[in-house]
């Protein structure tokens, strides 16, 4: 997908809040080999490295645009690579901590993906993941409703709006079946409070709307955006807009 760091970072502080909740769940700050799956611009990965003074940290991301901003954060203990999460978890590399903040929702088939990630952990290692509850959040439901309209349905790939995100108990069962010794999983609301619908639209335009636009002809982008903004207006009719954005936090020690 083509990411725009400027758009993504308009809500940088809101997007960073779950990261700090993940950071607080790190079991052992003596971990040495650490990877951040979907590191984005690298700014938060730098904070992760700063918390773990003995760690060698690798941040990977598939987006050149996002990684271009990471060059200022690299140092002797922190490096970045352009690589997809799928390619990384298919490698033989082993890690003490696999960390991923708001990235695995873009990877298909979590029933197969999570066991592959877990298999990359060293004994005593930890998995820390945060993903949006795409199957529960209203903006994702509205995008699905819009994509089913006649104007767009035949032009979008089948299943584009089907989220790979599972229910909490499914993640719990996946981790337990693979030997998780200490498990923490919960869903938390991170409120997005913005002046109006235009700002809420901008929030979504930095992430969830991207795959829809990438699969539509350029001449339909304006129509899709306008109709999505209208759906937002119909569902959030009070200013300022309060959007209860739900995210899943997962910690497993193996």
N, C-alpha and C positions, 0 to 999 in steps of 0.2 A: 504494500500500500504506500501511497505517496503522502508523507506527513509534512505538515508545515509547523515548525517549532514556534513561530511567532503566534500562530493561532492557539496552539496547544498551551503555550505559556501565559496566555491572557488570564488563566485561572490557576496560576502556578501554586499559590498558597493553598487553594482548595484541593488541588490534586495531590499535594504533598502530605496532607494530614494522615491518610492511611499508612504512608511510608513510616511515619514516626511510631505508629502502633506496632508495625512489624519490627522495627528496630528494638522496641522495648521487649520483644519476645525472644530475642537472641539468647540461646541457652548458655553459650560458652564463647566469651570474647577472646579466647585463646585459639580459636579455629585458625588454620593456616591457609588452606586452599578454598577460596570463596568465589562464586560466580553469581552475577546478576543477569538473569535472563530477561531481555527487553529493557535495556538500561536507558533508552531514550537519549537525552542530551548529556547524560553522565553526571549531572549536578548532584543528584541524590546518591548515586553510586560513590561519589567522592565522600559524601557524609558517611556512608556505610564503611568505607575504608578507614576513615578517621576514627570510627568507633572501635576498630579492630586493629590494633597497632602491630600485631604480629602477622597479619594476613597478607597474602598475595591475592589481589582481587582482579578478576576479569569481568568486564562489562561487555555484553554482546547485544547487538541490535541489527535488524535487517535494513533499517532506514539510513541511507547516506545523509539525508537532510538532517536527521536528528544527531547523528554521530559527528557531523561537522562541528557541532558546538561542544563536543566532548574533549577536543584536543587541549584545551586550557586546563583540564583537570587531571590529566595523566601525570604519573610520577613513577618512581622506582618500584612502588608497590601496587600501582593501579594502571591497568592498560585496557584498551578498548579494541574490539574487532567487529567488523561488519560480517555478521553471520545470522542466519535464521535460527530460531529456537529449535525447529525441527532438525536442522543439521547438527546443532550442538548436542542435543540429547541422543542423537544417533551415534555419537563418537564414543570412544573408550575412556575418555577423561573421567577422573574421580575427584570428588569434592567433599570438603567438610561441611560446607554450608551452601545450599542452593537457595538463592533469594530471588523473588520475582514480584515486582510491584506493578499491577495493572497492565499485564502483558499476555498472560496465558489465555485470556478470553479470545485471543486471535488465533489460537492453535486448536485444530479440530480434534475431536474424539478424545475427551479427557479420560475415558475409561482405559485407553491405551497409553495416552501421553503421560499421565501421572506415574504409572508403574515404571516407565522408562526413565523418568526423572529420578525416582526413588532408587533405581538400580545404579545410578551414578554417584550415590552417596557412599562415603567411607563409613565403616562401623563407628557408631556414636555420632554420626553426622545429623544435620538438621535440614528440613525443608520448611521454608517460610514463603508463603504465597498470599498475595492479595489480588482478588479479581472482582469486578463489578458483578452484581447479581442481575445479569442481563435478562434473565427469564422472569424477573420480578419488577424491574424498573419500568416506569411508565413511558419514558422516552423511547426505549427499545420497542415496547408494544405499539407505540404510535408509528414508528418507522415501519414495522411489519404491516400495520394496517394500510399505510400509504403504499407500500410496495405491492400490495394485492390489488390496487386499483388498475383498471383496464389500461390506463395511460402508460403504466410502468411494468406491469406483471410479465408481459411477453418479452420484455427487453432485459430483465434481470435474471441472473442464474437461479435455477431452482434451489430452494433452501438457503438463500442468502441471509434470510432473517432468522434462521434456526440457530440459536446460541448453543455452543458446546458446553456451557456452564451447567453443572449438575446441582442437585439438591445437597444440602449439608450432610445428611445422613449417608449419601452415596460417597462423598469424599471421605467421610469417617470410615466407612466399610473398606474402601480402597486402601487407605493407609494401614488400617488394622490388619488386613489380609497380608500385607507385605512387611509385617514385623514391627510396626510402630510401637515404641515403648512408652511414649508420652505424647498425648494428643490434645490439641486445643483447636476447636473450630467454632466460629460464631459469625453471625451476620450483624453488621452495625450500620446505622444510618449516619451518613455524613451530609448534613444539610447544605444545600446550595441555595443561598439567598442572594437574589439579584434584583436590580430595579424594575425590570420588565421582561416581556417576552423576547425582545431582540437580544438581550444578554443571555437568556436561557438558550436561545437558538445558537448563539456563538459558543456556548459551552458544549453543545452537542456537535457542532460543526468541527470541533477539534478532534473528535474521536469517532463516535458511532455512525455518523452520517457518511464518513469517507468511503467505505466499500460500496455504498449505494451509488454515489456519484461517479466513482471510478468505473462502474459497469453500465452507466447510462451515457448516451450521446451528449456531447457538450451542449447542444441546443436545448436539451431537456433539463439541464441543471437548474436554471432559473425557476422553471415550473415546479420541479421537485422541492426546491428550497421554499418557495412561496406556499405550496400546499402543506408542507411540514410546519411552517411557521403558523399557518392558519389552524392546524390541529393543536398546536401548543396553545394558541389563543383560546380555543374552545375548552381546553382542559385546565388552564391556569388563568382565571379571570380576575385575580386580585393582585394589586401591586403594593409592596414589592412581592416578587414571586418567591415562594418557598417550595423547594423541590427536595423531598426526602430521598436522597440518593443512597441506595443500599449496596454494600460491599461485603464480600466474604473474606474472612481472615483465617488462614490455615497455618498451623504449626505442628510439625511432626518430628520427633527425635527418634532416630533409628540406631 
